[in-house]
Amino acid sequence: MNARPPALVGISHGTSSEDGRRAVRGLHAAVAEAAARRHPQAPPSVRLGHVDVEQPDVPATLASLDPGEPAVVVPLLLSAGYHVYVDLTEAVADETERPVALAGALGPDDRLAALLLRRLHEAGLRDDDRIVLAVAGSSDTRAIDDCRDQARRLAAASGREVSLGFLSAAEPRLPDAVAAARADGAAARVVVANYLLAPGYFDDLARAAGADVTAAPLLVPDAPAPGELVEIVLDRYEASARALAA
């Protein structure tokens, strides 16, 4: 890597929820601290932008960097759907002031399965509970495949069956998945594993889906950002930084 590494530009979806905004800002701060520890001689610039709802958007976030400073855009998104394959891909292609690489989405990843399982245990998971993984959903089949992959990883980590419920754009919808899990009669309770980055509109939908228990999302406002998420962001950044240097 060059003496001055590329900037790390984390791009979240954006939310109108103040709790969600605080949670994502906490992840940004934790990533900046961890990046400085990993690269003490030349820490990268770390920026936070958004693909929707909030400002700054991607072009404005890139424009905040020094002239010509290269950058790696890391989607703070759990699956690679429209926002990655279209919005972020086009924003990176349109950038003419600096070299820019687009990293992969955060999931699927075994470390996210470990974090989901920890959130379930924090919510009081019991041995006879049935788990339904709540995901945002997408019209992009590649994002749906990512979600199914993450459900399999959570099943392996938990040692039990995990079904999948979508909050938008795909089937089965989460309330239907919760009802199906309850109807099979094999579980005393239905517990939702919350595969959402932070509190917000979709988290509200997940909590209204009829489960007995709904775990917290991956990020919790005013709590330390989970080490698993910080590591994934830095790993995605460093893989693309090496490719950009090459």
Buried (B, 14 or more C-beta within 10 A) or exposed (E): EEEEBBBBBBBBBBBEBEBBBBBBBBBBBBBBBBBEEEBEEEBBBBBBBBBEBBEBBBEEBBEBBEEEBBBBBBBBBBBBBBBBBEBBBEBBEEBEEBBBBBBBBBBBBBBBBBBBBBBBEEBEBEEEBBBBBBBBBBEBEBBBBBBBBBBBBBBEBBEBBBBBBBBBBBEBBBBBBBBBBBEEEEBEBBBBBBBBBBBBBBBEBBBEBBBBBBBBBBBBBEEEBBEBBBBBBBBBBBBBBEEBEE
